[in-house]
Amino acid sequence: MKNSFTTYPAICLVLVNTLLFSCTSNTKEKVDNIENPLVQKSTLQYQAPQFDKIKDEDFVPAFIEGLKIHDTEIEAITNNTESPTFENTVLALEISGEVLGRAKNVFYNLTGSSTNPTLQAIEKEYAPIFSAHSDKIYLNSEIYNRIKALDFSTLEGEKLKLVDYYLKRFEMAGASLSIEDKAKMMEINKKLSMLSTEFNSRLLKARKEAALLVDTVDALDGLSADEIERAKLKAEEAGHEGKYLLGLSNTTQQPLLAVLKNRETRKKLFEASFTRAEKNNDADTRKVIEETALLRMQKAQLMGKKNYAEWKLQNQMAKTPERALNLLSELGKASVAQAKKEAANIQSIIDAQNGGFKLEPWDWNFYAEQVKKEKYDLDQKELEPYFELNSVLENGVFYAAERMYGITFKKRTDLPVYNPDVVTYEVFDKDGSSLALYYLDFYTRDTKKGGAWMNNFVNQSHYLKQKPVIVNVFNYIKPTEGNPSLISFDNVNTMFHEFGHTLHGLFANQQYVSLSGTSVPRDYVEFPSQINEHAALEPDVLKNYAIHYETKETIPQALIDKLMKAEMFNKGYDVTELLAASVIDMMWHTVENESDFKSVLEFEKEALAKNGLLVSEVPSRYHTPYFAHVWGGGYSAGYYAYTWSKTLDYNTYDWIKQNGGMNRENGERFRKYILSVGNSVDLNKAFTDFVGHDMEVDAYINNVGF
C-alpha cells in the first residue's frame, strides 16, 4: 500500500473471509439458479470465477438466493433440538453461506478493482442488508449458547481453535447483550456499513476530480517524455484538449513530486492530493468520518469497553491500545529525531542552490533525490531501465519463490479475466503438484481503488476440498503503446510485498476457511509479506531480474552497491509519516466522550501534536479525509499493525541473516512455522518458535539505522 513503497505498501490486504448474512431486498429481480454463474459452483479449475459469464445483473439475484439459503441454514442450527456438538453447531455454521460467500468474494473484488455505477449502486443498497444479515447470526443468543455448551475437553487442534474463533466472534458482536441493546447494536452496524460504502464512493470521486490539470508542458519539466504523453492522453480523455492531467495516488505524497522541477507545480500537486476530500462538495468525506467515529465509540461502549480501540484490539496480537501506542511512541521519538536531521540536510541543499525558501512537504522528495544522488551517487532514473515489470515478476518474484520454497509458475491464457490487463498463472508445489491459481492486475484506472492488495476469489479448505484462487492488485502506471512498463524500486518492493501475502495464501493448509491462510489478526497479517520484501535485494535474485530493457545487460555491481547503501536513506521520513498515520487512526478510536471529538482537521492536528508527530515537513502518509484503510477498509484502530508486523519482521529477518540467509532451508522452516499455519495455532508461539524469543523493539530501530 505506499507510492513511496519503500517499506510499507498501500492498502496491502483486504480480508473477505467474513460470513455475510440477511434481510429482504426491495429489488424485484428474478432468480435463475440454473443459469446464474454465481449461484452455481464454477466448473473451471479450482472454481475460478467465470468472468466470461458473470454480468453485473447476476449479483442481485445471487445475493437474494444466497441470503435465502443462508437464512435456512442458520435457522436449522438455531432450532436444532439435539444436544450441541461440534458438527451440528460450529461446523454447520462454518460451512453455511456458500452461495452468498462465493458471490460476495467476486463482487467485492470487482468493486475494489473494476467498479462502475451499477456495482456502486448495488454496493450501496446491500451494505445495510449484509450488515443486518451478519447481526442476525452473531447476535443470535441461541447459537452462542450452543457453542458455550460444548465440552471443550473433547476438542483439540483446529476444532478447538475454530470453536474459540466463533465464541470470540459472537462475544465481540454482542451476543450476550440484552434484547434492547442488540437492537441498538443492529442500528449502529447498519449505519456504519452505509457510511463505509458512502466514504469509499466519495473518495473514489474525490481522487478522480482532484487530479491536477496543467496548462503548459513547461510546467512539467522533469517528467519523462512517456510521463508527459500519458498526462496529455489523460487530459484528452477528460475533455481537456491541449492540456495535461496528473492523476493522484492514494497516499499524501505523490510519485511525481520527486522529479517535477517547477516548484509551483509541485505545490499544486501536493495541495491537490492533501485537500482532495475536503472541498465542501459531494466528494467531501469529513461529515461521514465524524459520524463514523462517533458511532464506533458508541458501539464499543455498548459492549462495555471504554473506546473502540479497546474493543477492536482484544483479539489482536497487541491486545490493548496502550501496548500499540507504546510501540508507536518508542519508535516515534527516534524517527522524528532522524527526520529532523534529514530535513536539515535537505535544507542545506536548497540553501546551497540559493533557493531562498524553507523546506515544505512538496519539496521533500524532489530535494531528497538530490541528497541521495550527492550522498550515494544514485539517480532513480538510472535504476528504472533495469526494472521492467514482467522481468521483476517472473525473474524476480517467481525466481525468489522457487529458490526459497521450490514452487514454480505456468502462465495460463485459457482462464477468463475481468479486465484485459489481468494475467493468470498456475502455481505448482515443490513436488510438481498443482497448488493454486494466481491472478495479477497491475495497472491503475479510474474504476480502481488506490493502493495494492491481495485477495482470495476462492479460499483454501481441506474440508471443502478447495484450493486457493488468489489475486494481487496494483496501481502501476500503464505505459503508452509500444513502451516498456518500467517501475521504480519502491514499486518493485510492493510487488514482492503483495506476493508475500500471496505466499501466505498459497501455503494455507487448514481444514476450515475461517482459520485458513491470511485469516489471522490484522497486526500479524503484514508480517509474512514484509519478510518477502527482503528477497528483492538478495544479490542472486536482484541480478536475475534487474536486466536493462534495451541492452539486456544485468545491473552492474556498482549500481547494486549504491542501491544497497541508499536503502537506509530517508528512513526518518518514511517511518515518521507511517507512525503519524498510525497515531491519527488510534487517536480517533480511543476517544471516550462525544465532547472530545472535534472537526476532522482540528482533531488530526491536535492528535499529531499530542504525540510529538506534528512535523511540518513530514505530513502523515494518509490525511484523515482520505484515510481509506480506516474509514472504508478493515484497518480501523488497526493501522498500527504495519509497525507491529514490521517489528516481527525485523526480529525474524535478523534470525534468518544469522542462520544462513534467505535459502531453501530457512524458506521451508518459515513455511512450516509461519506461512502454512494460518490461524490454527497460537501465533505468538509460532513466532517465538521460529526466532527463539519474544518480539524486541530494538530489532526495528537497529534495522532502520536510528
C-alpha positions, 0 to 999 in steps of 0.5 A, a space after each residue: 500500500 505506499 507510492 513511496 513503497 519503500 517499506 510499507 505498501 498501500 492498502 496491502 490486504 483486504 480480508 473477505 473471509 467474513 460470513 455475510 448474512 440477511 434481510 429482504 431486498 426491495 429489488 424485484 429481480 428474478 432468480 435463475 439458479 440454473 443459469 446464474 454463474 454465481 449461484 452455481 459452483 464454477 466448473 473451471 479449475 479450482 472454481 475460478 470465477 467465470 468472468 466470461 459469464 458473470 454480468 453485473 445483473 447476476 449479483 442481485 439475484 445471487 445475493 437474494 438466493 444466497 441470503 435465502 439459503 443462508 437464512 435456512 441454514 442458520 435457522 436449522 442450527 438455531 432450532 436444532 433440538 439435539 444436544 450441541 456438538 461440534 458438527 451440528 453447531 460450529 461446523 454447520 455454521 462454518 460451512 453455511 453461506 456458500 452461495 452468498 460467500 462465493 458471490 460476495 468474494 467476486 463482487 467485492 473484488 470487482 468493486 475494489 478493482 473494476 467498479 462502475 455505477 451499477 456495482 456502486 449502486 448495488 454496493 450501496 443498497 446491500 451494505 445495510 442488508 449484509 450488515 443486518 444479515 451478519 447481526 442476525 447470526 452473531 447476535 443470535 443468543 441461541 447459537 452462542 449458547 450452543 457453542 458455550 455448551 460444548 465440552 471443550 475437553 473433547 476438542 483439540 487442534 483446529 476444532 478447538 481453535 475454530 470453536 474459540 474463533 466463533 465464541 470470540 466472534 459472537 462475544 465481540 458482536 454482542 451476543 450476550 447483550 440484552 434484547 434492547 441493546 442488540 437492537 441498538 447494536 443492529 442500528 449502529 452496524 447498519 449505519 456504519 456499513 452505509 457510511 463505509 460504502 458512502 466514504 469509499 464512493 466519495 473518495 473514489 470521486 474525490 481522487 478522480 476530480 482532484 487530479 491536477 490539470 496543467 496548462 503548459 508542458 513547461 510546467 512539467 519539466 522533469 517528467 519523462 517524455 512517456 510521463 508527459 504523453 500519458 498526462 496529455 492522453 489523460 487530459 484528452 480523455 477528460 475533455 481537456 484538449 491541449 492540456 495535461 492531467 496528473 492523476 493522484 495516488 492514494 497516499 499524501 505524497 505523490 510519485 511525481 513530486 520527486 522529479 517535477 522541477 517547477 516548484 509551483 507545480 509541485 505545490 499544486 500537486 501536493 495541495 491537490 492530493 492533501 485537500 482532495 476530500 475536503 472541498 465542501 462538495 459531494 466528494 467531501 468525506 469529513 461529515 461521514 468520518 465524524 459520524 463514523 467515529 462517533 458511532 464506533 465509540 458508541 458501539 464499543 461502549 455498548 459492549 462495555 469497553 471504554 473506546 473502540 480501540 479497546 474493543 477492536 484490539 482484544 483479539 489482536 496480537 497487541 491486545 490493548 491500545 496502550 501496548 500499540 501506542 507504546 510501540 508507536 511512541 518508542 519508535 516515534 521519538 527516534 524517527 522524528 529525531 532522524 527526520 529532523 536531521 534529514 530535513 536539515 540536510 535537505 535544507 542545506 541543499 536548497 540553501 546551497 542552490 540559493 533557493 531562498 525558501 524553507 523546506 515544505 512537504 512538496 519539496 521533500 522528495 524532489 530535494 531528497 533525490 538530490 541528497 541521495 544522488 550527492 550522498 550515494 551517487 544514485 539517480 532513480 532514473 538510472 535504476 528504472 531501465 533495469 526494472 521492467 515489470 514482467 522481468 521483476 515478476 517472473 525473474 524476480 518474484 517467481 525466481 525468489 519463490 522457487 529458490 526459497 520454497 521450490 514452487 514454480 509458475 505456468 502462465 495460463 491464457 485459457 482462464 477468463 479475466 475481468 479486465 484485459 490487463 489481468 494475467 493468470 498463472 498456475 502455481 505448482 508445489 515443490 513436488 510438481 503438484 498443482 497448488 493454486 491459481 494466481 491472478 495479477 492486475 497491475 495497472 491503475 484506472 479510474 474504476 480502481 481503488 488506490 493502493 495494492 492488495 491481495 485477495 482470495 476469489 476462492 479460499 483454501 479448505 481441506 474440508 471443502 476440498 478447495 484450493 486457493 484462487 488468489 489475486 494481487 492488485 496494483 496501481 502501476 502506471 500503464 505505459 503508452 503503446 509500444 513502451 516498456 512498463 518500467 517501475 521504480 524500486 519502491 514499486 518493485 518492493 510492493 510487488 514482492 510485498 503483495 506476493 508475500 501475502 500471496 505466499 501466505 495464501 498459497 501455503 494455507 493448509 487448514 481444514 476450515 476457511 475461517 482459520 485458513 491462510 491470511 485469516 489471522 489478526 490484522 497486526 500479524 497479517 503484514 508480517 509474512 509479506 514484509 519478510 518477502 520484501 527482503 528477497 528483492 535485494 538478495 544479490 542472486 535474485 536482484 541480478 536475475 531480474 534487474 536486466 536493462 530493457 534495451 541492452 539486456 545487460 544485468 545491473 552492474 555491481 556498482 549500481 547494486 552497491 549504491 542501491 544497497 547503501 541508499 536503502 537506509 536513506 530517508 528512513 526518518 521520513 518514511 517511518 515518521 509519516 507511517 507512525 503519524 498515520 498510525 497515531 491519527 487512526 488510534 487517536 480517533 478510536 480511543 476517544 471516550 466522550 462525544 465532547 472530545 471529538 472535534 472537526 476532522 482537521 482540528 482533531 488530526 492536528 491536535 492528535 499529531 501534536 499530542 504525540 510529538 508527530 506534528 512535523 511540518 515537513 513530514 505530513 502523515 502518509 494518509 490525511 484523515 479525509 482520505 484515510 481509506 484503510 480506516 474509514 472504508 477498509 478493515 484497518 480501523 484502530 488497526 493501522 498500527 499493525 504495519 509497525 507491529 508486523 514490521 517489528 516481527 519482521 525485523 526480529 525474524 529477518 535478523 534470525 534468518 541473516 544469522 542462520 544462513 540467509 534467505 535459502 531453501 532451508 530457512 524458506 521451508 522452516 518459515 513455511 512450516 512455522 509461519 506461512 502454512 499455519 494460518 490461524 490454527 495455532 497460537 501465533 505468538 508461539 509460532 513466532 517465538 518458535 521460529 526466532 527463539 524469543 519474544 518480539 524486541 523493539 530494538 530489532 526495528 530501530 537497529 534495522 532502520 539505522 536510528 
